[in-house]
């Protein structure tokens, strides 16, 4: 649904609510009048009103359940079409690449992801060209797909992060485990956090956002000091993801060359000692 159509729908809903509230107020005045003039008619009207409200409630529950069923059936058909056309990777790449915009202006957003409408139009056109049964004048089907894939990845990442336990040794972490740890850390610090994905991440592991300042984060779970190659990759990823800052975080330390290059490119470096302090402060976890 476009921004203009959403505004129109919200305006129509508001007018309907105003009309309903007005009619209810008039009926209330009518019932007050009956109370003082005709008690028999008042109790009859009250009985009719009770029956009517029960019927409306039953109808509303049935309608909600029916809509949920239609939504599930539509989702199943859309997912089957996506899988049949081999487009799951395309959708996930779209989320990785373009879903990390600040939530401002006219955007489609869900959880910590936001897409401008031009990108949404490009995606819809692309999917239609690939044979997906999407309408050119409606956003509901595309919204369902994006909701599904974003929700799926966020739930999976939350479950995986929770299963890591409370503290431990950095040496026991894989690269993926380290990224999940940093995901939890930044979330605890109040950042909006997004995982960039494993394929074609362009030197970025996370994108974090706070107060409209977007920072690309590269995670290095190393035992040896990190060199300036990581700083170069983070600088390139900053431009690729349209971020205002870049950061490299490691479980070890950094070489002098890395510090010098980071200072010249305004890249923030967080070594193992500082990382342990942050984990203890925000996650209450002791790592070594």
N, C-alpha and C positions, 0 to 999 in steps of 0.2 A: 504494500500500500504506500503510495507516495505521501510526501509530507503534506501537500495541499489536500489530498483526499482524507488523510487522517484528521486534519483540522476541521474539514467539513463534517466528517462523521462525528467528531467530538461535539461540534456545535449542534448538530441534529439531536444527539443524545441529550444534551443540556436542555434544549427546547422541550423535548418529550418529558424530561424530569420536571421542568417548570409547569407544563400543562398538567401532569399527573398530580403534582403538589397542589395546584390550584383547585382541581376537581375534588381532591381529598379534603381541602379546607372547606369548600362549599358543602360537601356532604357532612362534615363535622358540624357546621352551623345548622344544617337541616336536622341532624340528630339531637342537637341541643334544644332546638325548637320543639321537636316531638316530645322530649322529656318533660317539658313544662306544659304542653298542650294535650298530648294524647299518649299516655303511657302504654296502652295496648299496642298501638302502631309502632311505638319506639321499640318494644321487645320483639315484635315481628321483624322489623328492619334489622335489628341487631342479629337475629337468627339468620336472616338471609345473608348478612354481611359475613358472619362466621363461616357459613357454608361456602360462600364465594372465595374467601381467603384460603380456606383449606384446598379448594379446587385449584386456585392459582398456584399454591405452594406445590401441590402434586404435579401440576403441569410444568412448573419451573424445574423441578427435580428431573422429570422425564426428559425435558428439553436439554438440560445440561448433560445428562447421560447419553442422549442421542447425538449431541454435538461431539462429545468425547469419542464416541464410537466412530463417527464419520471422520474425525481427525486421525484416529488410529489407522483406519482403513486407507485414508489418503496417504499417510506417512508410509505405510507398508508398500503401497504402490510406487511412491516416489523413490524409496530406498531400493526397491527391486529394479527400477529403471536405472538408477545411478550405478548400481553394481553391475547390471547387465551391460551398460555402456562403458564400464571401467573408469568411472569419473570420481571415485572416492578420493584418490590422491590429488586430483585437481581442486576439489572442494577444500581439502585440508591445507593445500598449498595457498589457496586464496585466503583462508583464515589466518595462516601464518604471515603472509605477505602484507595484507591490507587491513587486518582487523585490529591494529595496534594504534589507531588514531585516538587523540584525546576526545572525550565525550563532550563536544561542544558544537554548536551550530546544528544544521539540519543533517542528522546522521541516523542510520539504523543501528541500534545498539542492543546488546544482550550480555549480561554479566560484565566482564571487564573488556569486552570487545566492541568496537565501533567501526562502522563502514560508512563512507560518504555515498550518496545516492548515485553518483556517476559510476563508481566502482560496482555498485549493485546492478546497475543497468548493463554494464559490460559483462558481468558474470551471467546474468539472465540471458543475454543475447548469445553468449558462448554456449551455455547449456542447451538452449533451444536449437542452435546449429548442430549440436551433437545428438539431437533426437529426443531430448527430455520433454515430456508433455507439460510445459510451463506456458502460462498465458502471458502475452505481451503487455496486458493492461492491468495486471494484478500481481501483488507482491506476496500473497499468502503462502503459495507453495514454496517459493524460494526462502521465505522466512522460516517455514517448517524445517526445511533442510538445514539451514544454518543453526537453528535452535538445536536440532538433534546432534550435529557433529560437535558443536561447542560444548553442549552439556555432556556428551559422551567423553570428550577429552578431559574436561575439568573434573568430572567424577572419578575417572580413572587416575588422574594425577593426584587427587586428594587421597584416594585409597592407598596408592603406592607410597605417598609421603607419610601417611599415618603409620604404615607398617614398618617404617624404618626404626622405630624405637626411640628411646630417650638417651641421646649421647652415645659416645663410643670413641673409636679410633678412626681418624681420617684414612689411615692406611687400609682399612677394611672396606672403604667406599669405592664403588665403580664410578666412572664419569657420570653415568646417568643418576646414580644415587646422590652424588654431590650436587647435581643440578636440582634435584628434588629437595635437598636440604636447604639450598639457597632460596628456592621457591617459598618454602615455609618461613624462612627468616624474613624475607622482604614483606611477605603478607603480614607477619606479626609486627613489623615496623610501620605498617599502615599504607604500604604501597599497593597499587593495582598491579598484579603480576601476570605476565603471559609467557608461556613456553613457546619458543620459536619453532620447535620441531627438530628432527635429526637430519632430514634431507635438505641440502642446499640452504643451510642456516646462515651462510655468508659470515661466519666468524662470530655469531651471536648465539647465546644459549637462552637468555631471558631478556625480555623488555619490561622495565618497571616504570611506573608512572605515579607521580605525586605532584599535586598543584600545577598540572599541565607541563611539568618538566619530565620528559621522557629520557630514560637512560638505558642504553644497551649494555648488557652484562655478559662477559665471557668468563666461564668457569674453568679453572685449571686445578684438578685434583692431582697435584704432583708432589713428589718427595724432593726433587731438585728445584733450584731457583728457576723462575720463569724469565725468559729472555725477551728481547724487544720485538720478536716476531708476534707475540701475543698482543702487544700494544699496537702494532701495525694492523693486525686483523680487527681489533676492537675499533680502531679509527675508521677503517673501511666500513665496518658494520654500522657504525653511527650514521654515516651518510646513507647507507643502503636502506636503513629502517627509519630515516628521517628523525633521528633523536637529537636532543640538545646536549647530551653528555654520553660519555663512554666509560666503562669500568671493567677492570680485570680483577678477579678474586681468585686467590690460590690458597691451598692448604700449606704451602711452604713459604717462599720469599721471592724476591725479585733481584735480578742483576743490576749493577750500576747503570748499564746501558739502557735497561728497561725503564729505570727511574728517570733518566735524562730524557728519553724519548717521550715518556708519559707527560713530563712537565711541559715539554715543547708543544704537545698536542692536547693538553688539558684533559688527559685521561686519568681517572682516579684508580689508584692501586690499593688493594686491601690484601695484606699478607696473612699468614696463619695466626700470628699472635692477636692481631686486631679482630680477625674473624672469630676466634675463640671467645673474646670479650663480648662481641655482639650476640653470639649464640647463647652465652650464659645470661646476658642481660634481657634478651627478648624472648628466647625459647626456654630459658631455665634449664639448659642442657650443657653438660660438661663434655667437651671434646678434646682429644689429645692427638 
